[in-house]
Amino acid sequence: MLSIILAQASGEGGGMFQFVFLAGIFLVFYFFMIRPQQKRQKEQKKFISEVQKGDRVVTIGGVHGKILSIDEETVVIEIDKGIMTVNKSALSLESSKPKESGKSK
């Protein structure tokens, strides 16, 4: 069975077909996996750089709070039970976006 497959692959145009097939797989992988991840990372970095005092945020651990102060690497947030200091990288972009309701008033 393997010899039949190898014989067909070594025929005319077999090498070109394999190259086109592998290039197609790479393009699909790039557009469905790599590019969206790069876009999310860019949006997360922009969100973290634009966060301001008074914004309500959610950490990646699920802690909800309001920003009291911002340093180079850390953010102090106020939660129900007190104050917490977290790294800026621990702020979640998806959970902090305001949710739009489909209802119009």
TIMI-2910 file (N, C-alpha, C, CB; in pm, 1 decimal, decimal comma, always signed):
<rs>
+----------+----------+----------+----------+----------+----------+----------+----------+----------+----------+----------+----------+------+
!      n_x !      n_y !      n_z !     ca_x !     ca_y !     ca_z !      c_x !      c_y !      c_z !     cb_x !     cb_y !     cb_z ! resn !
+----------+----------+----------+----------+----------+----------+----------+----------+----------+----------+----------+----------+------+
!    +82,8 !   -119,0 !     +0,0 !     +0,0 !     +0,0 !     +0,0 !    +87,2 !   +125,3 !     +0,0 !    -94,2 !     -0,2 !   +121,0 !  Met !
!   +188,0 !   +126,6 !    +86,1 !   +276,9 !   +241,6 !    +94,6 !   +352,2 !   +262,3 !    -36,0 !   +375,2 !   +224,4 !   +209,7 !  Leu !
!   +391,1 !   +153,4 !   -101,4 !   +464,3 !   +165,5 !   -227,9 !   +376,6 !   +227,0 !   -335,7 !   +515,5 !    +28,5 !   -273,9 !  Ser !
!   +246,8 !   +200,1 !   -333,5 !   +154,3 !   +258,1 !   -432,0 !   +144,0 !   +408,8 !   -410,9 !    +13,6 !   +192,3 !   -421,6 !  Ile !
!   +133,5 !   +450,8 !   -285,1 !   +123,6 !   +593,8 !   -253,3 !   +251,2 !   +665,4 !   -292,7 !    +95,1 !   +614,9 !   -103,6 !  Ile !
!   +365,8 !   +606,3 !   -262,6 !   +493,5 !   +668,1 !   -297,9 !   +511,6 !   +675,5 !   -448,8 !   +609,1 !   +590,7 !   -235,3 !  Leu !
!   +465,7 !   +573,9 !   -521,2 !   +476,3 !   +574,5 !   -667,2 !   +389,7 !   +684,7 !   -726,6 !   +435,5 !   +437,8 !   -725,2 !  Ala !
!   +272,1 !   +705,4 !   -670,7 !   +183,9 !   +810,8 !   -720,1 !   +240,7 !   +947,6 !   -688,4 !    +44,2 !   +796,8 !   -660,2 !  Gln !
!   +300,4 !   +964,5 !   -572,2 !   +355,6 !  +1093,6 !   -532,1 !   +477,1 !  +1130,7 !   -614,3 !   +391,8 !  +1092,0 !   -385,5 !  Ala !
!   +553,1 !  +1031,1 !   -660,8 !   +673,3 !  +1062,5 !   -738,3 !   +642,5 !  +1083,0 !   -886,1 !   +776,1 !   +951,9 !   -722,2 !  Ser !
!   +518,4 !  +1070,4 !   -926,3 !   +479,1 !  +1090,7 !  -1065,9 !   +485,4 !  +1237,7 !  -1103,2 !   +338,3 !  +1036,5 !  -1090,6 !  Gly !
!   +444,8 !  +1268,1 !  -1225,1 !   +448,7 !  +1405,7 !  -1274,4 !   +359,0 !  +1496,7 !  -1191,4 !   +406,6 !  +1410,7 !  -1421,3 !  Glu !
!   +411,5 !  +1610,0 !  -1149,4 !   +334,4 !  +1707,9 !  -1074,6 !   +313,5 !  +1672,8 !   -928,8 !   +203,2 !  +1726,1 !  -1138,7 !  Gly !
!   +360,8 !  +1560,2 !   -882,9 !   +342,6 !  +1518,9 !   -744,0 !   +411,1 !  +1613,5 !   -647,2 !   +394,9 !  +1378,5 !   -723,9 !  Gly !
!   +532,1 !  +1654,8 !   -680,3 !   +606,3 !  +1745,8 !   -592,8 !   +540,8 !  +1882,1 !   -584,4 !   +748,9 !  +1760,7 !   -641,3 !  Gly !
!   +489,3 !  +1930,1 !   -695,8 !   +424,1 !  +2060,3 !   -698,3 !   +294,3 !  +2055,9 !   -618,9 !   +397,1 !  +2104,6 !   -842,9 !  Met !
!   +220,3 !  +1946,5 !   -630,2 !    +95,7 !  +1932,0 !   -554,9 !   +124,0 !  +1932,8 !   -405,0 !    +22,6 !  +1802,0 !   -595,1 !  Phe !
!   +226,9 !  +1861,1 !   -362,9 !   +261,3 !  +1857,1 !   -221,2 !   +298,7 !  +1996,0 !   -170,3 !   +376,5 !  +1759,0 !   -196,9 !  Gln !
!   +373,7 !  +2070,6 !   -250,0 !   +413,7 !  +2205,5 !   -211,1 !   +291,4 !  +2296,2 !   -197,0 !   +511,9 !  +2264,1 !   -313,9 !  Phe !
!   +200,9 !  +2291,6 !   -293,0 !    +80,2 !  +2373,9 !   -288,0 !     -6,0 !  +2333,1 !   -168,6 !     -0,1 !  +2361,3 !   -419,9 !  Val !
!    -17,9 !  +2204,0 !   -143,8 !    -96,3 !  +2154,3 !    -31,5 !    -38,1 !  +2203,6 !   +100,8 !   -101,6 !  +2000,7 !    -33,6 !  Phe !
!    +93,3 !  +2192,3 !   +120,2 !   +156,6 !  +2238,7 !   +243,7 !   +145,5 !  +2389,8 !   +258,7 !   +303,2 !  +2196,8 !   +246,9 !  Leu !
!   +159,3 !  +2464,1 !   +149,7 !   +143,8 !  +2609,6 !   +155,4 !     +0,5 !  +2645,7 !   +194,6 !   +180,4 !  +2673,8 !    +19,1 !  Ala !
!    -96,6 !  +2572,9 !   +142,6 !   -236,8 !  +2595,9 !   +178,5 !   -263,0 !  +2568,4 !   +326,0 !   -327,8 !  +2508,7 !    +93,1 !  Gly !
!   -205,9 !  +2462,9 !   +377,5 !   -221,3 !  +2431,1 !   +520,1 !   -160,6 !  +2542,6 !   +604,4 !   -154,5 !  +2294,8 !   +554,3 !  Ile !
!    -42,9 !  +2590,6 !   +566,5 !    +21,5 !  +2698,1 !   +641,1 !    -64,3 !  +2824,6 !   +639,6 !   +160,6 !  +2727,5 !   +583,1 !  Phe !
!   -121,4 !  +2860,1 !   +523,3 !   -205,8 !  +2979,8 !   +514,2 !   -329,8 !  +2967,3 !   +603,0 !   -247,9 !  +3004,5 !   +368,5 !  Leu !
!   -393,4 !  +2852,5 !   +601,2 !   -511,4 !  +2831,4 !   +686,1 !   -472,0 !  +2842,1 !   +832,9 !   -576,4 !  +2693,0 !   +657,4 !  Val !
!   -360,2 !  +2780,2 !   +870,0 !   -312,0 !  +2785,9 !  +1007,6 !   -284,0 !  +2930,2 !  +1047,7 !   -185,2 !  +2699,9 !  +1024,5 !  Phe !
!   -221,8 !  +3006,4 !   +958,5 !   -188,5 !  +3146,4 !   +988,4 !   -314,0 !  +3230,4 !  +1009,4 !   -104,1 !  +3206,5 !   +875,3 !  Tyr !
!   -409,9 !  +3222,2 !   +916,2 !   -527,4 !  +3308,3 !   +922,4 !   -627,8 !  +3267,5 !  +1030,2 !   -595,5 !  +3309,2 !   +789,4 !  Phe !
!   -628,3 !  +3141,1 !  +1072,5 !   -723,8 !  +3098,4 !  +1174,2 !   -664,2 !  +3086,4 !  +1313,9 !   -782,5 !  +2967,5 !  +1134,9 !  Phe !
!   -531,4 !  +3086,0 !  +1327,1 !   -472,3 !  +3067,6 !  +1459,2 !   -375,5 !  +3180,7 !  +1495,9 !   -400,1 !  +2934,0 !  +1465,1 !  Met !
!   -277,9 !  +3207,2 !  +1413,7 !   -172,3 !  +3302,5 !  +1449,6 !   -222,2 !  +3445,7 !  +1444,1 !    -52,4 !  +3286,2 !  +1357,2 !  Ile !
!   -284,7 !  +3484,6 !  +1335,6 !   -329,2 !  +3624,0 !  +1318,2 !   -430,1 !  +3668,4 !  +1423,9 !   -390,2 !  +3641,6 !  +1180,7 !  Arg !
!   -534,4 !  +3590,3 !  +1453,6 !   -628,2 !  +3632,7 !  +1558,9 !   -561,6 !  +3645,5 !  +1695,9 !   -743,4 !  +3534,1 !  +1568,0 !  Pro !
!   -466,7 !  +3557,2 !  +1726,5 !   -397,5 !  +3565,5 !  +1854,6 !   -314,9 !  +3693,0 !  +1863,1 !   -308,0 !  +3443,1 !  +1875,3 !  Gln !
!   -247,8 !  +3730,8 !  +1753,9 !   -170,3 !  +3854,5 !  +1751,7 !   -261,8 !  +3975,4 !  +1768,8 !    -90,6 !  +3866,0 !  +1620,7 !  Gln !
!   -379,5 !  +3970,1 !  +1709,1 !   -475,3 !  +4079,5 !  +1721,6 !   -522,9 !  +4094,6 !  +1866,2 !   -595,2 !  +4056,2 !  +1628,6 !  Lys !
!   -553,1 !  +3981,3 !  +1932,5 !   -595,0 !  +3985,7 !  +2073,1 !   -484,8 !  +4040,4 !  +2162,4 !   -635,9 !  +3846,5 !  +2120,9 !  Arg !
!   -360,2 !  +4000,7 !  +2137,1 !   -248,5 !  +4050,4 !  +2217,8 !   -231,2 !  +4200,7 !  +2199,4 !   -118,2 !  +3977,2 !  +2180,6 !  Gln !
!   -249,2 !  +4248,8 !  +2077,4 !   -237,6 !  +4391,9 !  +2049,9 !   -348,0 !  +4469,7 !  +2121,7 !   -243,6 !  +4418,4 !  +1898,0 !  Lys !
!   -471,3 !  +4419,0 !  +2119,1 !   -582,9 !  +4484,0 !  +2188,0 !   -560,9 !  +4483,3 !  +2339,8 !   -716,0 !  +4413,6 !  +2153,1 !  Glu !
!   -508,6 !  +4373,3 !  +2394,0 !   -482,9 !  +4364,2 !  +2538,0 !   -377,0 !  +4465,3 !  +2578,9 !   -438,6 !  +4221,7 !  +2576,9 !  Gln !
!   -270,7 !  +4477,4 !  +2500,4 !   -164,0 !  +4572,6 !  +2531,9 !   -217,3 !  +4716,5 !  +2526,1 !    -45,0 !  +4555,1 !  +2433,8 !  Lys !
!   -303,1 !  +4746,1 !  +2427,4 !   -361,8 !  +4879,4 !  +2415,1 !   -452,1 !  +4908,9 !  +2535,5 !   -441,9 !  +4891,4 !  +2283,0 !  Lys !
!   -532,7 !  +4810,8 !  +2574,9 !   -623,0 !  +4826,2 !  +2689,5 !   -544,4 !  +4856,7 !  +2816,3 !   -707,9 !  +4699,2 !  +2709,3 !  Phe !
!   -438,1 !  +4782,1 !  +2841,1 !   -358,6 !  +4800,9 !  +2962,0 !   -291,6 !  +4937,7 !  +2963,0 !   -253,3 !  +4690,9 !  +2974,1 !  Ile !
!   -247,7 !  +4986,0 !  +2846,9 !   -181,7 !  +5116,5 !  +2842,6 !   -281,0 !  +5231,9 !  +2858,8 !   -105,8 !  +5131,9 !  +2711,6 !  Ser !
!   -409,2 !  +5209,1 !  +2827,5 !   -509,3 !  +5315,3 !  +2833,5 !   -593,0 !  +5314,6 !  +2961,6 !   -600,3 !  +5304,3 !  +2715,6 !  Glu !
!   -571,6 !  +5216,2 !  +3049,3 !   -650,7 !  +5207,6 !  +3171,3 !   -621,7 !  +5329,2 !  +3259,5 !   -620,6 !  +5075,6 !  +3247,5 !  Val !
!   -726,5 !  +5381,8 !  +3324,7 !   -713,3 !  +5504,7 !  +3402,4 !   -771,4 !  +5486,3 !  +3542,5 !   -783,1 !  +5621,6 !  +3330,6 !  Gln !
!   -735,5 !  +5578,4 !  +3629,4 !   -788,1 !  +5578,3 !  +3765,1 !   -940,1 !  +5595,9 !  +3758,4 !   -721,9 !  +5691,0 !  +3851,2 !  Lys !
!  -1011,2 !  +5516,2 !  +3837,4 !  -1156,9 !  +5524,4 !  +3839,6 !  -1226,0 !  +5422,8 !  +3749,6 !  -1199,2 !  +5661,4 !  +3800,0 !  Gly !
!  -1152,9 !  +5358,9 !  +3658,0 !  -1212,5 !  +5257,4 !  +3570,6 !  -1247,9 !  +5133,3 !  +3650,7 !  -1116,5 !  +5220,9 !  +3455,6 !  Asp !
!  -1358,7 !  +5070,5 !  +3614,5 !  -1396,2 !  +4943,8 !  +3676,5 !  -1335,8 !  +4833,7 !  +3590,8 !  -1553,2 !  +4928,4 !  +3689,3 !  Arg !
!  -1266,6 !  +4740,3 !  +3655,5 !  -1196,8 !  +4633,9 !  +3583,9 !  -1226,0 !  +4498,3 !  +3647,1 !  -1045,7 !  +4660,3 !  +3582,2 !  Val !
!  -1189,8 !  +4394,9 !  +3572,1 !  -1197,4 !  +4257,5 !  +3619,5 !  -1060,3 !  +4195,4 !  +3593,7 !  -1313,7 !  +4176,3 !  +3547,9 !  Val !
!  -1005,9 !  +4126,3 !  +3692,4 !   -877,5 !  +4060,3 !  +3673,7 !   -897,8 !  +3926,1 !  +3604,8 !   -805,4 !  +4041,6 !  +3808,4 !  Thr !
!   -788,0 !  +3866,2 !  +3560,7 !   -799,5 !  +3735,2 !  +3496,3 !   -842,5 !  +3627,6 !  +3595,4 !   -666,8 !  +3696,1 !  +3431,7 !  Ile !
!   -832,8 !  +3658,1 !  +3723,8 !   -880,2 !  +3566,1 !  +3826,9 !  -1026,9 !  +3584,8 !  +3859,6 !   -799,1 !  +3582,9 !  +3951,6 !  Gly !
!  -1091,2 !  +3686,2 !  +3802,0 !  -1233,5 !  +3707,7 !  +3822,7 !  -1266,6 !  +3807,5 !  +3932,1 !  -1298,0 !  +3579,3 !  +3854,0 !  Gly !
!  -1167,3 !  +3881,2 !  +3982,0 !  -1191,2 !  +3979,5 !  +4087,8 !  -1236,5 !  +4110,9 !  +4025,0 !  -1063,3 !  +4000,9 !  +4174,4 !  Val !
!  -1351,6 !  +4161,8 !  +4067,3 !  -1405,4 !  +4287,3 !  +4016,5 !  -1363,6 !  +4400,2 !  +4109,6 !  -1559,9 !  +4280,8 !  +4003,3 !  His !
!  -1327,3 !  +4514,4 !  +4051,6 !  -1288,4 !  +4626,5 !  +4135,8 !  -1277,4 !  +4755,8 !  +4058,3 !  -1158,1 !  +4597,3 !  +4203,5 !  Gly !
!  -1243,6 !  +4861,8 !  +4131,0 !  -1229,6 !  +4996,2 !  +4074,6 !  -1084,9 !  +5040,0 !  +4096,7 !  -1331,5 !  +5098,2 !  +4140,3 !  Lys !
!  -1022,3 !  +5096,1 !  +3994,6 !   -882,1 !  +5134,9 !  +4003,0 !   -866,6 !  +5258,8 !  +4090,8 !   -824,7 !  +5161,0 !  +3862,6 !  Ile !
!   -777,9 !  +5245,7 !  +4190,4 !   -746,7 !  +5358,1 !  +4278,8 !   -620,1 !  +5430,3 !  +4234,7 !   -731,3 !  +5309,7 !  +4422,6 !  Leu !
!   -517,8 !  +5354,5 !  +4196,2 !   -393,2 !  +5415,7 !  +4149,1 !   -322,5 !  +5321,5 !  +4053,0 !   -300,4 !  +5451,1 !  +4268,0 !  Ser !
!   -234,5 !  +5380,9 !  +3970,1 !   -162,1 !  +5305,8 !  +3868,3 !    -13,7 !  +5339,0 !  +3880,1 !   -215,7 !  +5338,3 !  +3725,2 !  Ile !
!    +69,7 !  +5234,7 !  +3880,9 !   +214,9 !  +5250,0 !  +3877,2 !   +266,2 !  +5196,4 !  +3744,0 !   +282,6 !  +5176,1 !  +3997,2 !  Asp !
!   +399,1 !  +5184,4 !  +3730,6 !   +459,7 !  +5129,0 !  +3608,9 !   +407,9 !  +4989,1 !  +3578,8 !   +611,6 !  +5125,9 !  +3622,2 !  Glu !
!   +418,6 !  +4900,9 !  +3676,5 !   +386,4 !  +4760,4 !  +3657,0 !   +262,1 !  +4713,6 !  +3732,2 !   +502,3 !  +4677,7 !  +3698,3 !  Glu !
!   +216,0 !  +4789,9 !  +3829,3 !   +105,6 !  +4744,0 !  +3913,7 !    -12,4 !  +4840,3 !  +3912,2 !   +153,6 !  +4724,9 !  +4055,8 !  Thr !
!   -125,1 !  +4787,6 !  +3956,0 !   -248,2 !  +4864,8 !  +3967,5 !   -307,7 !  +4833,4 !  +4104,4 !   -349,7 !  +4831,4 !  +3850,6 !  Val !
!   -350,6 !  +4936,0 !  +4175,3 !   -417,8 !  +4915,9 !  +4303,9 !   -567,2 !  +4928,9 !  +4277,0 !   -368,5 !  +5019,9 !  +4414,1 !  Val !
!   -640,9 !  +4822,2 !  +4311,3 !   -785,7 !  +4825,0 !  +4288,7 !   -858,5 !  +4810,9 !  +4421,4 !   -828,9 !  +4712,8 !  +4191,0 !  Ile !
!   -974,4 !  +4873,2 !  +4428,4 !  -1061,1 !  +4864,9 !  +4546,0 !  -1164,6 !  +4757,0 !  +4520,2 !  -1129,4 !  +5002,5 !  +4577,4 !  Glu !
!  -1173,8 !  +4662,7 !  +4611,3 !  -1274,1 !  +4557,8 !  +4602,0 !  -1367,3 !  +4570,3 !  +4721,9 !  -1208,0 !  +4416,3 !  +4596,1 !  Ile !
!  -1470,8 !  +4488,4 !  +4728,8 !  -1569,8 !  +4497,0 !  +4837,4 !  -1507,4 !  +4485,2 !  +4975,7 !  -1674,3 !  +4388,9 !  +4820,6 !  Asp !
!  -1409,6 !  +4398,6 !  +4991,5 !  -1351,9 !  +4370,5 !  +5122,6 !  -1223,8 !  +4448,4 !  +5152,5 !  -1323,9 !  +4224,6 !  +5133,7 !  Lys !
!  -1181,1 !  +4536,5 !  +5063,6 !  -1058,4 !  +4611,9 !  +5090,3 !   -988,9 !  +4657,8 !  +4963,6 !   -963,6 !  +4528,5 !  +5171,6 !  Gly !
!   -855,9 !  +4657,2 !  +4970,5 !   -773,4 !  +4705,5 !  +4859,9 !   -679,0 !  +4593,2 !  +4818,0 !   -693,4 !  +4834,3 !  +4900,3 !  Ile !
!   -653,7 !  +4584,2 !  +4686,0 !   -569,2 !  +4479,2 !  +4632,1 !   -474,0 !  +4538,7 !  +4529,2 !   -654,3 !  +4366,6 !  +4569,5 !  Met !
!   -348,9 !  +4493,2 !  +4529,7 !   -250,8 !  +4534,8 !  +4429,9 !   -226,6 !  +4418,4 !  +4334,8 !   -117,3 !  +4581,1 !  +4497,1 !  Thr !
!   -240,5 !  +4444,5 !  +4204,4 !   -219,3 !  +4340,0 !  +4103,9 !   -129,8 !  +4395,3 !  +3992,9 !   -355,7 !  +4289,4 !  +4045,5 !  Val !
!    -66,9 !  +4304,6 !  +3918,4 !     +9,5 !  +4345,5 !  +3801,3 !    -85,9 !  +4392,2 !  +3693,0 !    +98,4 !  +4230,3 !  +3749,9 !  Asn !
!    -38,3 !  +4483,2 !  +3609,9 !   -122,2 !  +4530,4 !  +3499,4 !   -159,2 !  +4415,9 !  +3405,6 !    -50,3 !  +4641,2 !  +3421,3 !  Lys !
!    -68,3 !  +4321,0 !  +3389,8 !    -94,1 !  +4208,9 !  +3299,5 !   -206,7 !  +4119,4 !  +3349,4 !    +31,9 !  +4126,7 !  +3281,2 !  Ser !
!   -248,2 !  +4134,6 !  +3475,6 !   -356,0 !  +4053,0 !  +3531,5 !   -494,2 !  +4111,3 !  +3501,9 !   -337,5 !  +4038,8 !  +3681,6 !  Ala !
!   -500,9 !  +4225,3 !  +3434,5 !   -630,6 !  +4283,7 !  +3399,4 !   -683,6 !  +4214,9 !  +3274,7 !   -619,0 !  +4437,4 !  +3376,8 !  Leu !
!   -812,1 !  +4186,1 !  +3273,5 !   -873,9 !  +4114,0 !  +3163,8 !   -944,7 !  +4210,0 !  +3069,8 !   -971,5 !  +4009,6 !  +3216,7 !  Ser !
!   -915,6 !  +4197,9 !  +2942,2 !   -978,1 !  +4283,6 !  +2841,4 !  -1123,7 !  +4242,7 !  +2817,4 !   -899,0 !  +4277,6 !  +2709,6 !  Leu !
!  -1148,4 !  +4114,9 !  +2795,9 !  -1282,0 !  +4069,3 !  +2758,6 !  -1386,3 !  +4096,9 !  +2866,2 !  -1278,9 !  +3922,0 !  +2728,4 !  Glu !
!  -1351,9 !  +4071,8 !  +2990,4 !  -1449,5 !  +4085,5 !  +3098,3 !  -1478,3 !  +4229,3 !  +3135,5 !  -1401,9 !  +4012,6 !  +3219,0 !  Ser !
!  -1391,2 !  +4321,8 !  +3097,7 !  -1409,5 !  +4459,8 !  +3139,1 !  -1482,3 !  +4543,6 !  +3035,2 !  -1276,8 !  +4521,4 !  +3169,2 !  Ser !
!  -1504,4 !  +4488,9 !  +2916,0 !  -1577,3 !  +4563,5 !  +2814,2 !  -1723,2 !  +4575,1 !  +2854,9 !  -1564,4 !  +4495,8 !  +2676,0 !  Lys !
!  -1782,6 !  +4692,4 !  +2835,3 !  -1925,1 !  +4704,3 !  +2867,5 !  -2007,0 !  +4617,0 !  +2772,7 !  -1971,6 !  +4852,3 !  +2858,9 !  Pro !
!  -2104,4 !  +4547,6 !  +2828,1 !  -2187,8 !  +4460,6 !  +2746,5 !  -2305,4 !  +4539,4 !  +2693,0 !  -2236,2 !  +4338,7 !  +2827,0 !  Lys !
!  -2326,5 !  +4526,3 !  +2561,5 !  -2435,9 !  +4597,5 !  +2497,1 !  -2558,7 !  +4509,1 !  +2498,3 !  -2399,0 !  +4638,8 !  +2352,5 !  Glu !
!  -2670,0 !  +4564,1 !  +2535,0 !  -2793,1 !  +4486,7 !  +2531,7 !  -2864,1 !  +4514,9 !  +2400,1 !  -2884,6 !  +4520,7 !  +2653,2 !  Ser !
!  -2937,4 !  +4417,3 !  +2355,0 !  -3009,3 !  +4429,5 !  +2228,9 !  -3133,3 !  +4517,5 !  +2240,0 !  -3048,6 !  +4293,0 !  +2179,4 !  Gly !
!  -3168,9 !  +4557,5 !  +2360,9 !  -3289,4 !  +4635,4 !  +2382,7 !  -3258,7 !  +4784,6 !  +2364,9 !  -3347,4 !  +4607,7 !  +2523,5 !  Lys !
!  -3348,2 !  +4853,8 !  +2299,6 !  -3331,2 !  +4999,7 !  +2287,2 !  -3437,0 !  +5067,6 !  +2373,7 !  -3342,8 !  +5046,8 !  +2136,9 !  Ser !
!  -3398,5 !  +5176,7 !  +2437,4 !  -3490,5 !  +5246,2 !  +2526,8 !  -3548,7 !  +5368,0 !  +2461,4 !  -3421,5 !  +5285,2 !  +2654,6 !  Lys !
+----------+----------+----------+----------+----------+----------+----------+----------+----------+----------+----------+----------+------+
</rs>
